[in-house]
Amino acid sequence: MIIGNSSYANTSQLANPVNDAKLIAESADRAGFDDITVALDLAIDDFQLALRDFRKKAIGADVAMVYYAGHGMEGKGKNWLIPVDAELNSDLDLPYEALELDRVMESLSGAQIRMVVLDACRNNPFARSWRSGTRSVTRGLMGVEADDVLVIYAAAPGQTALDGKGEHSPFATSFAKRFPQPGLPIQLLGGMVRDDVLRETGGSQRPFVSASITGTPVYLIDKTENSVHFEGSSTAALNETELDALAWRGALNANSAAAFRTYLEKFPAGQFAKLASDNVAILTGDGGPNSDRPGGLIDGFLPFKRDLVARDALPIDGIWKISTNKKRVRIEKGRAYAVDGWTHAFVLRVLPNMVILKDIKRVGAGEYQADDLPLLAKANMTLQSNGSIAVKVKTSPFPVKYYLFRDTLDDVDAMESERLLLDAEK
């Protein structure tokens, strides 16, 4: 669903949202969406009706997205999208004349992958007439944390997004280009758009990403052999290891000798070079007696628990379930290792007793740090009030987030003491 609000009745009109909506609709069509709704200049009643109808369509969808271009603001501690008939004589009118962002989130709840894209952080033109002392701000939107939703903002919290000097905003121009890009997982989409917009605006506008979705790459467009090639300027935010991994996933998806050769040309000493060579041999018939074996998945890339020295026991030692794939892991004396097996990011085969987090250490009440081995990055682990653990892995260009839900604990009393300490600090 793509919304463009330009013709505001009671405040400044915007030149580009309607144009941007049409541009994004064309981009979504190229990206393979089979149901695209474009809604322009929505008044409050039409806005609510459109979201209700879209919610029905989103149920059971593989991917559902809402793109909004228009006036948006933060007020009363929440983010609001502004219909074209809003008067907003006071911040008290927001719940009656504007749409809370949570309503948009709710409309996507039936889809497997959920995306919200907000080109809506322009100056708040209503605030000038609001009473003195209002807590609402005049610039930008506030950041939000939403589980299982990818949210891409046109500008960072507190910043404003530019409408643009041409027919389209800088953000819409970049998003329309990147959205249908073959071989680009949606987890990296926001980072690519951010880099484009920073260059276009001379650093004055910085898009912002809030992501709490699966770490397994999700591709809107099937990758081709050419998708393992990377344009240097578009990958400035990625380090060599990440480029290596993305190139390898592109070669795996294409599953051709030419694709694996292209990978080897770009990363002759890459972490998957041996597998690429093996797969070329298999696909060209030179693989010998093992040429019928499947290629691509890595075994033994992760250490087994027996290979790592045990540390001191921790209050969180026990069995936990990963929110993204429902698989169980055991935290035990500074290590987290798989109880069940699974495949990570189409590449890495995780077997029982393989370690996915190592060097887990307590750094404060309810706070832990570790090394995430599949994602090759540092991880912060925070104990929540409901007893789960929020994990934030510091991957580039934006972090991967997931939760660990408790199954059994080795020492219930130790966990209770930890929670009491956490409550005392709060």
C-alpha positions as CSV (number, residue, x, y, z in Angstrom):
1,M,0.0,0.0,0.0
2,I,1.5,3.3,-1.1
3,I,0.1,6.6,0.2
4,G,1.0,10.1,-1.0
5,N,-0.5,13.1,0.8
6,S,0.2,16.5,-0.9
7,S,-2.9,18.7,-1.0
8,Y,-3.3,19.7,2.6
9,A,-6.3,21.9,3.3
10,N,-5.2,23.7,6.4
11,T,-1.5,23.9,6.2
12,S,1.4,24.0,3.8
13,Q,1.0,21.8,0.7
14,L,3.8,19.4,-0.4
15,A,5.0,19.3,-3.9
16,N,6.2,15.7,-4.2
17,P,4.4,13.1,-2.2
18,V,1.8,12.3,-4.9
19,N,4.6,12.1,-7.5
20,D,6.7,10.0,-5.1
21,A,3.8,7.6,-4.5
22,K,3.5,6.9,-8.3
23,L,7.2,6.4,-8.5
24,I,7.3,3.9,-5.7
25,A,4.3,2.1,-7.1
26,E,6.2,1.5,-10.4
27,S,9.2,0.3,-8.3
28,A,7.0,-2.1,-6.3
29,D,5.7,-3.6,-9.5
30,R,9.2,-4.2,-10.7
31,A,10.0,-5.8,-7.3
32,G,7.3,-8.4,-7.9
33,F,4.4,-7.3,-5.6
34,D,1.2,-8.8,-7.0
35,D,-1.2,-6.4,-5.3
36,I,-0.4,-2.7,-5.2
37,T,-2.8,-0.1,-3.8
38,V,-2.0,3.6,-4.4
39,A,-4.0,6.0,-2.3
40,L,-3.6,9.8,-2.8
41,D,-4.5,12.8,-0.7
42,L,-6.4,10.8,2.0
43,A,-8.7,12.5,4.5
44,I,-9.0,10.9,8.0
45,D,-12.0,8.7,7.2
46,D,-10.5,7.5,3.9
47,F,-7.2,6.9,5.6
48,Q,-8.8,4.6,8.2
49,L,-10.8,2.8,5.6
50,A,-7.7,2.2,3.4
51,L,-5.8,0.7,6.3
52,R,-8.6,-1.5,7.3
53,D,-9.0,-2.9,3.7
54,F,-5.2,-3.3,3.4
55,R,-5.1,-5.3,6.7
56,K,-7.4,-7.9,5.1
57,K,-5.2,-8.1,2.0
58,A,-2.0,-8.5,4.1
59,I,-3.2,-11.6,5.9
60,G,-1.1,-14.5,4.7
61,A,1.1,-12.4,2.4
62,D,4.8,-13.3,2.1
63,V,5.8,-9.6,2.2
64,A,3.5,-6.6,3.0
65,M,4.6,-3.0,2.9
66,V,3.1,0.4,3.7
67,Y,4.9,3.4,2.1
68,Y,3.8,6.8,3.3
69,A,4.9,10.2,1.9
70,G,3.4,13.3,3.5
71,H,3.3,15.3,6.7
72,G,4.2,13.4,9.8
73,M,5.1,14.4,13.3
74,E,5.9,13.3,16.8
75,G,3.4,14.4,19.5
76,K,2.3,13.2,22.9
77,G,5.2,10.6,22.8
78,K,3.9,9.0,19.6
79,N,4.4,9.2,15.9
80,W,1.5,10.5,13.7
81,L,0.7,10.5,10.0
82,I,-1.4,13.5,9.0
83,P,-4.4,13.2,6.7
84,V,-5.0,16.1,4.3
85,D,-8.1,17.4,6.1
86,A,-6.4,17.7,9.6
87,E,-6.8,21.1,11.4
88,L,-4.8,20.2,14.5
89,N,-5.4,23.4,16.5
90,S,-3.8,21.7,19.5
91,D,-1.7,18.6,20.1
92,L,-4.8,17.3,22.0
93,D,-6.5,16.9,18.6
94,L,-3.9,14.4,17.3
95,P,-5.9,11.2,18.4
96,Y,-9.0,12.5,16.6
97,E,-7.5,14.0,13.4
98,A,-4.3,12.0,12.7
99,L,-3.3,8.3,12.4
100,E,-1.0,6.9,15.0
101,L,1.9,4.9,13.5
102,D,0.8,1.8,15.5
103,R,-2.3,1.6,13.4
104,V,-0.1,1.2,10.3
105,M,1.9,-1.5,12.1
106,E,-1.3,-3.3,13.0
107,S,-2.4,-3.3,9.3
108,L,0.6,-5.5,8.4
109,S,0.2,-8.0,11.3
110,G,-1.0,-10.9,9.1
111,A,2.1,-10.9,6.8
112,Q,5.2,-13.0,7.3
113,I,7.6,-10.1,6.4
114,R,6.4,-6.6,7.3
115,M,7.8,-3.3,6.1
116,V,6.9,0.3,6.9
117,V,8.6,3.1,4.9
118,L,8.1,6.7,6.1
119,D,9.1,9.6,4.0
120,A,7.2,11.7,6.5
121,C,9.7,13.6,8.7
122,R,9.0,17.0,7.4
123,N,8.7,20.1,9.6
124,N,5.5,20.2,11.7
125,P,3.6,23.2,10.3
126,F,0.8,23.0,12.9
127,A,3.0,23.5,15.9
128,R,3.3,27.3,15.4
129,S,-0.3,27.7,16.6
130,W,-0.2,25.2,19.4
131,R,-0.3,26.4,23.0
132,S,2.9,27.2,24.8
133,G,4.4,24.4,26.8
134,T,3.3,21.6,24.4
135,R,5.6,18.5,24.6
136,S,5.3,17.8,20.9
137,V,8.2,18.7,18.8
138,T,8.4,20.8,15.6
139,R,10.9,18.6,13.8
140,G,10.9,15.0,12.7
141,L,9.7,11.7,14.1
142,M,10.8,9.7,17.1
143,G,12.5,6.3,16.7
144,V,10.5,3.2,17.6
145,E,11.3,-0.4,18.4
146,A,8.9,-2.8,16.7
147,D,9.2,-6.5,16.8
148,D,9.2,-8.4,13.5
149,V,8.9,-5.2,11.4
150,L,11.5,-3.4,9.2
151,V,10.9,0.3,9.5
152,I,12.8,2.7,7.2
153,Y,12.6,6.4,8.0
154,A,13.5,9.1,5.5
155,A,15.4,11.0,8.2
156,A,16.9,10.2,11.6
157,P,14.9,10.9,14.8
158,G,14.6,14.7,15.3
159,Q,15.7,15.5,11.7
160,T,13.5,16.6,8.8
161,A,13.3,15.1,5.4
162,L,13.6,17.2,2.2
163,D,10.8,17.4,-0.3
164,G,13.4,17.7,-3.0
165,K,14.0,20.3,-5.7
166,G,12.8,18.1,-8.6
167,E,9.8,15.9,-9.0
168,H,10.7,13.5,-6.3
169,S,12.3,13.6,-2.8
170,P,15.9,12.4,-2.5
171,F,14.6,9.5,-0.3
172,A,11.9,8.4,-2.8
173,T,14.4,8.5,-5.7
174,S,16.8,6.2,-3.9
175,F,14.2,3.9,-2.6
176,A,12.6,3.4,-6.0
177,K,16.0,2.6,-7.4
178,R,17.1,0.2,-4.7
179,F,13.8,-1.6,-4.0
180,P,13.7,-3.8,-7.1
181,Q,17.5,-4.3,-7.2
182,P,18.3,-8.0,-7.9
183,G,20.3,-9.7,-5.2
184,L,19.7,-7.1,-2.5
185,P,18.2,-8.5,0.6
186,I,15.7,-6.3,2.3
187,Q,17.8,-6.4,5.5
188,L,20.4,-4.2,3.6
189,L,17.9,-2.0,1.7
190,G,17.8,0.7,4.3
191,G,21.6,1.0,4.5
192,M,21.9,1.4,0.7
193,V,19.2,4.1,0.6
194,R,20.9,5.8,3.5
195,D,24.2,6.0,1.7
196,D,22.5,7.3,-1.5
197,V,20.6,10.1,0.4
198,L,23.6,11.1,2.4
199,R,25.5,11.6,-0.9
200,E,22.6,13.4,-2.6
201,T,22.0,15.8,0.3
202,G,25.6,16.5,1.2
203,G,25.1,14.8,4.6
204,S,22.2,17.0,5.7
205,Q,19.6,14.1,5.6
206,R,20.4,10.7,7.1
207,P,17.8,8.0,6.7
208,F,17.3,5.8,9.7
209,V,16.5,2.1,10.0
210,S,14.8,0.1,12.8
211,A,14.9,-3.6,12.1
212,S,13.7,-6.6,14.2
213,I,13.2,-9.2,11.5
214,T,14.8,-12.5,10.6
215,G,18.6,-12.5,10.0
216,T,18.0,-14.9,7.1
217,P,18.3,-12.8,3.9
218,V,15.0,-12.1,2.2
219,Y,15.2,-11.3,-1.6
220,L,12.3,-9.6,-3.5
221,I,14.0,-10.3,-6.8
222,D,15.6,-13.6,-7.8
223,K,19.3,-13.1,-8.0
224,T,21.1,-13.7,-11.3
225,E,24.7,-14.6,-12.1
226,N,25.3,-10.9,-12.4
227,S,24.0,-10.1,-9.0
228,V,27.3,-11.2,-7.4
229,H,28.9,-8.1,-8.9
230,F,28.9,-5.1,-6.6
231,E,28.9,-1.4,-7.4
232,G,31.7,0.1,-5.3
233,S,29.8,3.3,-4.3
234,S,26.7,1.3,-3.2
235,T,28.6,-0.9,-0.8
236,A,30.7,1.6,1.1
237,A,29.0,0.8,4.4
238,L,29.9,-2.9,4.1
239,N,33.2,-4.4,5.1
240,E,35.0,-7.0,3.1
241,T,33.7,-10.0,5.1
242,E,30.1,-8.9,4.5
243,L,30.7,-8.3,0.8
244,D,32.2,-11.8,0.6
245,A,29.1,-13.3,2.3
246,L,26.7,-11.4,0.0
247,A,28.6,-12.4,-3.1
248,W,28.5,-16.0,-2.0
249,R,24.8,-16.0,-1.4
250,G,24.3,-14.6,-4.8
251,A,26.4,-17.4,-6.3
252,L,24.5,-20.0,-4.3
253,N,21.1,-18.7,-5.5
254,A,22.2,-18.7,-9.2
255,N,23.8,-22.2,-8.7
256,S,25.7,-22.1,-11.9
257,A,29.4,-22.6,-12.8
258,A,29.6,-19.1,-14.1
259,A,28.3,-17.6,-10.9
260,F,30.8,-19.5,-8.8
261,R,33.6,-18.5,-11.1
262,T,32.5,-14.9,-10.8
263,Y,32.7,-15.3,-7.0
264,L,36.2,-16.7,-7.2
265,E,37.3,-13.8,-9.5
266,K,36.1,-11.3,-7.0
267,F,37.2,-13.2,-3.8
268,P,40.0,-15.6,-4.8
269,A,40.9,-15.9,-1.1
270,G,37.4,-15.6,0.2
271,Q,36.0,-17.6,3.1
272,F,33.9,-19.7,0.6
273,A,36.6,-20.1,-2.1
274,K,37.1,-23.8,-1.5
275,L,33.3,-24.5,-1.7
276,A,33.1,-22.3,-4.9
277,S,35.8,-24.3,-6.5
278,D,34.2,-27.6,-5.5
279,N,30.9,-26.5,-6.9
280,V,32.4,-25.4,-10.2
281,A,33.9,-28.9,-10.5
282,I,30.5,-30.5,-9.7
283,L,28.6,-28.4,-12.1
284,T,31.0,-28.9,-15.0
285,G,31.2,-32.7,-14.5
286,D,34.7,-32.7,-13.1
287,G,33.8,-33.5,-9.5
288,G,34.8,-37.1,-9.5
289,P,32.9,-39.8,-7.5
290,N,31.4,-37.2,-5.2
291,S,29.9,-35.1,-8.0
292,D,26.3,-35.8,-7.0
293,R,26.7,-34.4,-3.6
294,P,25.0,-31.1,-2.8
295,G,27.3,-28.1,-2.7
296,G,27.2,-24.8,-0.8
297,L,26.5,-25.6,2.8
298,I,29.3,-25.3,5.3
299,D,29.8,-27.9,8.0
300,G,32.2,-27.3,10.9
301,F,32.6,-23.6,10.3
302,L,31.4,-23.1,13.9
303,P,33.3,-24.6,16.9
304,F,31.7,-27.4,19.0
305,K,31.2,-26.8,22.7
306,R,34.0,-29.2,23.5
307,D,36.4,-26.9,21.6
308,L,35.8,-23.9,23.9
309,V,37.0,-23.6,27.5
310,A,34.1,-23.3,29.9
311,R,33.8,-20.2,32.0
312,D,32.0,-19.5,35.3
313,A,28.3,-20.3,35.5
314,L,25.9,-17.4,34.8
315,P,22.4,-16.7,36.0
316,I,21.1,-17.1,32.4
317,D,22.5,-20.6,32.0
318,G,19.8,-23.0,30.7
319,I,17.9,-23.8,27.6
320,W,16.4,-20.9,25.5
321,K,14.4,-20.8,22.3
322,I,15.4,-18.4,19.5
323,S,12.5,-16.1,18.4
324,T,13.3,-16.1,14.7
325,N,13.5,-19.8,14.0
326,K,12.0,-21.4,17.2
327,K,15.2,-23.5,17.6
328,R,16.7,-24.3,21.1
329,V,20.1,-23.3,22.3
330,R,21.8,-24.0,25.6
331,I,23.7,-21.3,27.4
332,E,26.3,-22.9,29.6
333,K,29.3,-21.3,31.3
334,G,30.0,-18.6,28.7
335,R,28.9,-20.4,25.6
336,A,25.6,-20.8,23.8
337,Y,25.4,-23.9,21.6
338,A,22.7,-25.5,19.5
339,V,20.4,-28.1,20.9
340,D,18.6,-28.4,17.6
341,G,20.1,-28.1,14.2
342,W,19.2,-25.5,11.5
343,T,20.5,-23.7,8.4
344,H,21.6,-20.1,8.9
345,A,21.4,-17.6,6.0
346,F,21.2,-20.4,3.4
347,V,24.9,-21.0,3.9
348,L,25.8,-22.2,7.3
349,R,24.7,-25.6,8.6
350,V,24.4,-25.4,12.4
351,L,24.6,-28.8,14.0
352,P,23.7,-29.8,17.6
353,N,26.5,-28.8,20.0
354,M,27.9,-26.1,17.6
355,V,28.5,-22.8,19.4
356,I,26.7,-19.7,18.1
357,L,27.6,-17.3,21.0
358,K,31.0,-17.4,22.8
359,D,32.7,-15.4,25.5
360,I,29.4,-14.6,27.2
361,K,30.1,-12.3,30.1
362,R,28.1,-10.4,32.6
363,V,28.7,-6.6,32.4
364,G,25.9,-5.4,34.8
365,A,22.6,-6.3,36.3
366,G,20.7,-8.1,33.5
367,E,23.3,-7.1,30.9
368,Y,25.6,-9.5,29.0
369,Q,28.0,-9.3,26.1
370,A,29.1,-12.0,23.7
371,D,30.6,-12.8,20.3
372,D,28.0,-13.9,17.7
373,L,29.8,-16.4,15.5
374,P,27.4,-16.9,12.6
375,L,27.0,-13.1,12.2
376,L,30.7,-12.3,13.0
377,A,29.8,-9.4,15.2
378,K,29.6,-8.4,18.9
379,A,26.2,-8.9,20.6
380,N,24.6,-7.2,23.6
381,M,22.2,-9.4,25.6
382,T,19.6,-7.7,27.9
383,L,17.3,-9.4,30.3
384,Q,13.7,-8.2,29.9
385,S,11.1,-7.8,32.6
386,N,9.1,-10.8,31.1
387,G,12.1,-13.1,31.6
388,S,13.2,-13.1,27.9
389,I,16.6,-11.9,26.6
390,A,16.8,-9.3,23.9
391,V,19.8,-9.8,21.7
392,K,21.2,-7.0,19.5
393,V,24.0,-8.0,17.2
394,K,26.1,-5.1,15.9
395,T,26.2,-6.0,12.3
396,S,26.6,-3.4,9.5
397,P,24.8,-1.5,8.1
398,F,22.2,-2.0,10.9
399,P,22.0,-4.4,13.8
400,V,20.2,-7.7,13.8
401,K,17.8,-8.2,16.7
402,Y,16.1,-11.3,18.1
403,Y,14.9,-12.7,21.4
404,L,15.7,-15.7,23.5
405,F,12.7,-17.1,25.3
406,R,13.3,-19.2,28.4
407,D,12.7,-22.9,28.4
408,T,14.5,-24.2,31.5
409,L,17.0,-22.7,33.9
410,D,20.0,-24.3,35.6
411,D,19.6,-22.1,38.7
412,V,16.2,-20.5,39.2
413,D,17.4,-18.8,42.4
414,A,20.3,-17.1,40.6
415,M,18.0,-15.8,37.9
416,E,15.6,-14.4,40.6
417,S,18.5,-12.7,42.3
418,E,19.5,-11.2,38.9
419,R,16.0,-9.9,38.4
420,L,15.9,-8.3,41.9
421,L,19.1,-6.5,41.1
422,L,17.7,-5.3,37.9
423,D,14.6,-4.0,39.5
424,A,16.6,-2.3,42.2
425,E,18.7,-0.4,39.6
426,K,15.5,0.7,37.8
